[in-house]
Amino acid sequence: MRRVIFNQKGGVGKSTIVCNLAAISANEGQRTLVIDLDPQANSSQYLLGEQARDLKPGVADFFETALNFSFRPTPASTFVHPTPFENLDVMPAHADLDALHGKLESRYKIYKLRDALNELDAYDEIYIDTPPALNFYTRSALIAVERCLIPFDCDDFSRRALYALLDNVKEIQQDHNAALEVEGIVINQFQPRASLPVKLVEELVSEGLPVLDSRLSASVKIRESHQYARPMIHYDPRHKLTQEFTALHRELAG
């Protein structure tokens, strides 16, 4: 299964959700790959720590090769690296992605990521982290996958952005990827005792939007797991938030 975690709004937990769901998949024996398309490289650093800073070749190098025609293209697996966690690999991001963006868009290399994922068919699960913008990288990911998860962090700005985001995904469905499905809206940093988050979620559900049952709580523990570069299933398996990520993973698995 190929999933992209996407929201045009920053700070909604995309990288955290990507890495924790991927770590759970890998921990359950699924061969799993994370592709980090965000120049900030948060997912890469979460899974690799300081090693992520200079690790090459990565996703920027993959796109660089896409700009240069070759009769013998470099295999997609060349840009993939193991993480310290069994069954979990990563195609790391780099700040160079920013400089490549305009060239890739002008040369219309929008299907190159889809072709790479077709080649990387040995993986059971692929999770793609995206930048907080509807740009070349995000569109490439939406074209390449079957499922889209949308993090939602329970404020009015997120709600306003959500409708435009759903329209953008629908446009990708119609123009490029009929198989693309919005798998669900993930309620992140949820505070069940606060009236506004509860009200917002209830309204989204009443509108018929695909809000998932699982909720992810706000917790200082997740920041600690970022600092130590260990997803929650490895950092604190018994923590409430770990159990919530596990419940979300099971809900997605059906």
Buried (B, 14 or more C-beta within 10 A) or exposed (E): BBBBBBBBBEEBBBBBBBBBBBBBBBBBEBBBBBBBBBBBBBBBBBBBBEBBEEBEBBBBBBBBBBEEEEEEBBEBEEBBBEBEBEBBBBBBBBEBBEEBBEBBBEEEBBEBBBBBBEEBEEBBBBBBBBBBBBBBBBBBBBBBBBBBBBBBBBBEEBBEBBEEBBEBBEEBBEEBBEEBBBBBBBBBBBEEEEEEBBEBBEEBEEEEBEBBEBBBBBBEBBEBBBEEBBBBBBBBEEBEBBBBBBBBBEBBEE
